[in-house]
Every structure is written in structure tokens, then in C-alpha cells.
Amino acid sequence: MKLKWTAFSRMADLVGCDIETMDNSGFYRGPIKSIVKSGNRIVITTHWMARRLGEGLWENWHVLELSVSTYDPEPILFPNSRITIEVPCHWVGTIFLNGSKLDPAKVNGLDLTKAA
């Protein structure tokens, strides 16, 4: 089911869920801190982000914000499972609704005392 961007930005229960993204340089994952709509932009901020180095190997990553235009395709909700987001030619993402989380202890270089 497609979600309108305004409805998506108001989904408070997404805070704390993990978002995993993929672009032409790799996979990234972290827990959502906030989702804010500002004009025609949606900004998703994470507490911390990790970059996948290989199967089961993650390292701390410095980019904590993802930006989506409300002109991009609307997110798709798969009830009790996930939401998918696509930013054509840039990145695709999945927000896990079922509690799937990356264990921060498995992220090399992550210091939770400094996490946003």
C-alpha cells in the first residue's frame, strides 16, 4: 500500500526502527531518530549509522541524514513488516517494522556515548 509523504512523516512509531539503505557504494543501516517534513523535503535522521563491509561486518559511518523529495515515488507499506523508499538514481531503503535491528556491539568503531 502506498503512503502519502505527509502521512509517512507523521508516523511517530517509526522512531527507533532500523532503516537500511543501499546506493552505488554500499549498504548502510541505523536506528531512526527523527523524520521531519520541511517544504517538499523529508529528512530522516538516525542516532548512528553503520556501513556494511561484508557478511556480518559493519563499521561506524559518518552520514546520519537521508533526504527524500516529496516528488520522489511514495513509500510502500508492507503491513507488520517494512516500508520501502526509493529515490531514483540515488538510493533505495527499507524501514523494518518487525523489530529487526543491527546490534550496535557488532559495529566496529561505534561509540554510543557519542551517538546523536
Secondary structure, DSSP 8 states (H G I E B T S, - for coil): -B--HHHHHT-GGGTT-EEEEEETTEEEEEEEEEEEEETTEEEEEES-EEEEEETTEEEEES--EEEEETTS---EEETTTEEEEEETTTEEEEEE-S-----GGGEET--TTT--
